[in-house]
Amino acid sequence: MDAIVKTFPNMNNPTDRPSQKEAEDAVRVLLRWAGDDPEREGLIDTPARVAKSYKELFSGYDLAAEDVLGRTFEEVAGYDDMVLVKDIPFFSHCEHHMVPIIGKAHVAYLPNGRVLGLSKIARVVDIFGRRLQTQEAMTSQVARAIDDTLRPRGVAVMIEAEHMCMAMRGIQKQGSTTLTTTFTGAYKTQPAEQARFMMMVRGA
């Protein structure tokens, strides 16, 4: 988990952040740079709205996955088979162009005496999604957070997403999907477990 914190060394230090006014002034500069007038009626409140929306869209910087995953349950009646939460929707933003990434995550683990509340898995996806991201890094971060906190026999994460930096700009290929996977423990060393995860995700 230390690796995750080191990746975002200032995410819990509000004194390192610009003020609300500085953020709004930056939006006004961008509006002028785009060729519009930030003082016209339709844009007069836009800087405040953008700053407010960014606070929500990037709220993952104020949250730590280990806090969400801290509570686990040991009364599982001996259950030790796969726990899979699939089709978890998320919205993120590409760290290269700051445009949306829209997708869904599939997360599974093999318990080792303890289980997580199912909603916590979705919350972890949300925490890492609400940061500037690459899909590859987000896939790894979700897997590592669960692996470090729960210490299961293995974790499997698959993320499928459409990147607006490909759909809206550049090559403008709408509908193309990027798929990334990360496997730890038994999912990495036992091909049968990995295949079973893929089969359950695909509903075969």
NORPE-V872047 format. One record per residue. N is the residue number from 1. SS is DSSP state (A for helix, B for strand, O for the rest). Layout:
n = (N	N)
ss = (SS	SS)
//
This chain:
n = (1	2	3	4	5	6	7	8	9	10	11	12	13	14	15	16	17	18	19	20	21	22	23	24	25	26	27	28	29	30	31	32	33	34	35	36	37	38	39	40	41	42	43	44	45	46	47	48	49	50	51	52	53	54	55	56	57	58	59	60	61	62	63	64	65	66	67	68	69	70	71	72	73	74	75	76	77	78	79	80	81	82	83	84	85	86	87	88	89	90	91	92	93	94	95	96	97	98	99	100	101	102	103	104	105	106	107	108	109	110	111	112	113	114	115	116	117	118	119	120	121	122	123	124	125	126	127	128	129	130	131	132	133	134	135	136	137	138	139	140	141	142	143	144	145	146	147	148	149	150	151	152	153	154	155	156	157	158	159	160	161	162	163	164	165	166	167	168	169	170	171	172	173	174	175	176	177	178	179	180	181	182	183	184	185	186	187	188	189	190	191	192	193	194	195	196	197	198	199	200	201	202	203	204)
ss = (O	A	A	A	A	A	A	O	O	O	O	O	O	A	A	A	O	O	O	A	A	A	A	A	A	A	A	A	A	A	A	A	A	A	O	O	O	O	O	O	A	A	A	O	O	A	A	A	A	A	A	A	A	A	A	A	A	O	A	A	A	A	O	O	A	A	A	A	O	O	O	B	B	O	O	O	O	O	O	O	O	B	B	B	B	B	B	B	B	B	B	B	B	B	O	O	O	O	O	B	B	B	B	B	B	B	B	B	B	B	O	O	O	O	B	B	O	A	A	A	A	A	A	A	A	A	A	A	A	O	O	B	B	O	A	A	A	A	A	A	A	A	A	A	A	A	A	A	A	A	O	O	O	B	B	B	B	B	B	B	B	B	B	A	A	A	A	O	O	O	O	O	O	O	O	O	O	B	B	B	B	B	B	O	O	A	A	A	A	O	A	A	A	A	A	A	A	A	A	A	A	A	O	O)
//
